[in-house]
Amino acid sequence: MAGPAGDFARVNARTPQRIRSVLAPREGAIHFHGVPETLTPARRWNSFVCPGCRFVFRVPRDHDGKGVVCPACRIMLRLPGADDETPPLLTPAAGGESEELEEIEEGWDRDDRPRSGGDLKFLLGLAVPALVMLGLFAWWMAPDAAKAPPVNLFPIGPVALDADATPALAPKSLILEIESVVKSFLEAPTPEEALKHVRDPEKTAPKLEAWLAGKTYTAPGFREVAGDSVAGNDTAGGFFTVKVRTGDFEMREIVVLGSEGNFKVDWESWVGWSEIPWQEFLNKRPVEGKWFRVELSRVQYYNFDFKDETEWVSYRLESPDRSASLFGYVPFASPLDEKIRPADDNASVKLLLKLRFPPDANTNNQVIIDDISGQDWVEMPGSESP
């Protein structure tokens, strides 16, 4: 029967070099079937934190003053000797002799070590390009400082409003009066009753009849006015824009014009009135200008009669009920372009515009914008629009 020395020789021949030092018999030890039971005193340990990856490990005290390799990030470290001061980035871990800390092994395989350091580098490699792309996108989306500021065109009433001023909220007494006018208009059972609460009822009556086109009039109904939405100008001929909830719970905007004791509803902006029906305009393609209430927004579309973007500026024009959409064009760098251009290139604005088709138009969805009469669908006083 082979003795302990023979057992160790067979084990040693099949053991990788990196762990032979662990299994090698120590002087003064007795072996039973390859398991040593040392008679030498237990080894003492020091615990350290790697300054590179913050991995905690322990090293036998007989390594003091020597170099070791961090098991996690594989950088070479020099341990302080007995007479050295501890370097600032290589400090003993709390509880220096805790048995829970893992012993350092110089032969630790790279695939077996903790990967926190590698994961951090990988995440940084993704984050840096992402931040660069985000910065480029923010630069590209930034507004062009060279563009001319938008012009506030047609304030309602004879008193011009400051384009940069924030509309003042109406006092409680005015809110109650405006609410009464709006409620009476929205709950009017007949067109005749509704006309009593609108601006210029004689001019509005034929429009209302054409708008009904033989259909029975139905009152929109009234539920409430959002009091904190009543804002505008309380001067002679001034206006207030009001958010109101109708009988079917729809929240809409309604414009009330006038002054205290004489408020009237702007019916044309309420219904999105246009001079002729949109479908008739598209079918007949008139070359004489017609007035339409539209939602205008910026768009880049140049084709057919409007191919040259150095000659034209393009816009998208949508009908109030969103049932029709056109491309409108104004001469490049013209005063009219300055008047209709939204302050925010990504926003849409409500305008009252005169539109016409070019002679011999190639399509039924490209028109020329000839003029503007008002903003927010409210007609400018003295306008030629019908």
N, C-alpha and C positions, 0 to 999 in steps of 0.2 A: 504494500500500500504506500502510495506516495505521501511524503510529508508536506508540511506547509510550504517549504521552499519550492517543491515540485508544483504544487497547486498555483503558486504565484507565477511561476515561469509560464505555465500554460495560459493563465489569464492575461499575463503581460504580452504574450505573443499575439493575442487577438484584440487587444485594446488599442484604440487610436492614441496617437502620440499626445494629443492635447489633454487627455485625462490620466496618462500614466503616472504623472507626478502625484495625483490624488491617491492612486492605489499603491504607490511604492511603499514598501515596509519602512517604518521608521526605526531608528536605533532605540533599543530598549523596549520594543513592543513585542507582544506575544500574539500569534495568529492562530485562530481556530477556523478552518475551512475558509480562509481568505478574509475573515472579518477581524480587523485589528481591535484590540482593547489596549489602548495606550497606557503606559505606566508613567509617562511624563506629565508634568502639570498642564492644565488646560491653557490654550492660547488666549491672549488678551487682544481686544479689537478696538480700533478707532473708527468712528463713523464720519463720513464726509458728504458734502453736497457738491456735485459737479458744477463749476461756474458757467459752463456752456449750455447744458440742457436741464439743469436742476435735478438730475437723477441722484437719489440717495443710495449710497453704498457703504460697505464697511471693509476695512483693510487690517490685516494683522499688524500689531504694533512693531513687529520686527521689520516692517517696510518703511518706517519713518525715515525721511530724507531721501527716499528712492523715487523713481518714476513708475507710474502705473497708467494703464489705459482705461478710460471710462467705459464701463460695460454698455452704456446706452449710445453715446455719440461717437465713441472710438477716438477721442482726442487724448493726447498724452498730457498727463498731469504730474507735477512734482509735489510729493507730500512733504510737509514741513518736518524737519528733524526736531530732536529734543530741545536743541538750543535755538531753534528758529522761531520767529514770530509768525503766527498764522497769516498767510496772505489774505487780502481783503475779499477775494472771490472764492477762496477755498476754505470754508469754515466748517468746523465740526457740527454735525447735525445734533439737534436736541436729543437728549437721552443717548449719549455717545456709545453705550455698551448694550443697547437694546438688542435682544436676540431675534427680533422680528425683521431686522434689516438683512438683505441678501448679501452674501459674500461675493467679493469681486473675483472673477475668473478671467485670466488673461487670454484664454483660448475661446472666449464666448463667440459663438457663430453670429454673423451679421444678421441672418434671417430670424434669429431667435430673440434678438434684443428688442426692447420697447421702441416703438416707432413714433413717439410723440414729436421728436425733433424733425424727422422726415415729413410727417404730416404737416407741421407748421410751415416748412419750406414749400411744400406743395401748394398749401392754401395761399401763401404769399405770392407764389408764382401765378396763381389765378387772379388774385385781388389786384395786383399792380396793373396788368393790362385792362382789367375792367374799369378801374378808376381813370385810366387814360382815355378810354372810350367814352366814359361818362362826361369827362371834361370837354372832349371834342363835341359831343352832342349838345351840351349846354351852350358852348360857344356858337354852334351852328343855329340853335334856336333863339339866341339873344336877338332882341329887336335892333334894327338898323338905326343907329343914332343919326345918320345923315338924312333920314326921311323927314319930310316936313310934318309938323304936328297937325293933327286933324283940326278942321275949322268947324265951330259951332254955327250952323247956318241960319235957321229960321226959328227963332224963339217965338212962341205964341204970344200975341199981344203987342202993343206998342212999346212996352218997356223991355229993352234987351236984357237977357239973362247972362250972367257970367258963366262962360263955358267951364271954368274950373270949380265953380261953386257947387256945393252939395245941397240939393233941394231941402228946404226946411220942412220939418214935420208940422202938420197943421195942428192948431190948438183944438181942444176938445169941442168947443162950440162949433167950429167949422166942420169937424168930422161928423158931428150929429146932423148938420145941415146937408152936407154932401151925401151922407148915408140916406137921408130922407128922399133926396132927388133921385139917387140911383135906385132905391127900392121902388119908388113910384114908376120909374121907367121900366124896370125889369118885370114888374107885376101888372103892367097895363094890359087889360084884356083885349083891346082892339088897337089897330094901327093909329086910329084917330087919338086915342088916349095916350099912346106912346109918343106921338108927335108933339104933345103939349110940353114934353120934358126934354126936347132936343134943340140944338142950336139951329136957327134959321129953318123953321118947320115948313115954310112955303117952298124953299129950295129942296128940302129933304123929301117931301111928299111924293113927287114923281119917281125919285130914286127908290123909295121904299116900295112903291107899287111895281116897278120893274124888277126889283130884287125878289119880291114874292112870286112873280111870274105866274099868277093865278092860284098859288097855293094858299091855304088857310093860315092866317097869322097865329102863331103860338107864342105866348109870353115865355121868356127864358126862366122866369122865377127868381126869387131872391132868398138867400139864407143869411148872409152876413157880409160885412165889410171888414177887412183886416185893418184895424185902426192904425197900426204902426206902419202901414204901407201908404197912407195918404200923405203925399208930398208934392210940392210944386210951388207955384208963384201966386200969391194972393194980391194981385194988382188988377186994375181995370183991364179986362180982356185977358187975364192970366189963366192958368190951367192947373189942374191937379190930376195926377195919375193914381188910380185906385185899384187895388186888388180886391175882387169881389167873388164870393162863392155863389153860384147860381142854384136854381132849384134842383138840378141833377147832380149837385155837389162838385161841379167843375169849377176850378179856380182860374179866373181870367182877369185881364186888365181892362179897365174902362176909363176913358178920359172925360173929365168934367171941366168945362170952361166957364169963364165969367168971374164974378166976385161975390162977396157975401150978400145974400139976399137975391142973387140973380144967376145961380148956377144952372147950366144946361149940359146935357150929355152930347158928346160928339158921336153921332150915329154912324157916320161913314167909317171912322176908325174902328168902331165896335164890330161892324159886320165885314170889314175889309172891302169896302165898296170900290169897284173899278168902272171906268167909263163904259166898257163893253165886256161881255162875258169872255173869259179866257179862251174857251174853245172856239168861239167865233173869231177872235183875234188870230189864233193859230191857223184857222182854215182860210181866212180871207187875206192874210198877210198885208195889211194896209201899209202904205208908205207915208201916210199922214199920222202924226203922233197921237197916241191915245194914253189917257192917264190910268195908271194902275198902282194899287198898293201892293208892295212886294217885300219879301225878306231878302236882303242883299248880303252876299258874302263873297270873299275873294276866291278866285279859282284861276288856274292856268289852263286855258283851252283856246287854241288858235287853229282855225281850220276854215276851209271854203272861202267865204268873202272876207274873213278876218285872219289871214295867215300871218301877217307881219306884226310881231309883238313889239317892234320899235315904233309902230304907228298906233296901236290900240292897246287898251288895258281891258282885261276881261273880268266879268263878275258872273256869279250865279244868281238868278232871280227866281224866287219861288212864290207861288200864289199863297194867299193867307190860309187856305184850307189844305195846302200841300198837294193839291191834285194836279198841278202843272208846274213845269220847271223850264226855264229858258237860260240862254247865255246872253248877257248884255255887254255892250262894248261902248267905251268912250274914248275920244282921242287921247293919246299918250301925253302926259304932263299938261293937261288942260285944266282950266279953273273948275270945270264940272267934275273932273276926276277928284280934285282936292275936296270938293264939297261932299261927294257921296262916299268916299273911302272910309271904311270903319277905322276907329282908333286902334283896334286890335285886329291884326290880319287874320286871326283865327275866329273872330266873332262875326255875328250877323246883326244887321240893323233893319228896322222897319222904316221904309221910305215911300213917299208918294212920287212916282216917276212918270215921265212921258216917254213912251216907247213907240218905235216904228220899225218896219222891216226895210232893208235896203232894196232899191229897185232890182227886179229880176233875182230875187233871193233864191239861193240854191237849197236852203233848208228852211224848215218851219220852226227852228228852235234857236236862231241867232238873230238878235235885234240890236238896233242902235238906241242908246239912251240919249234923249234929246234935252231933257230938262228935269229939274227937281222942284217940287212945290212945298214939301214939308217933311219933317221927321216924325218918327213914332206914329206914322199914318195920319197925322193931324195936318189939315190943310192950312197953309200960311194965309193969314188975312190979306185980301186983295189979290189972291192968286187967280190965274186965268183958268184953273182946272174946274171942270163942271161939277 
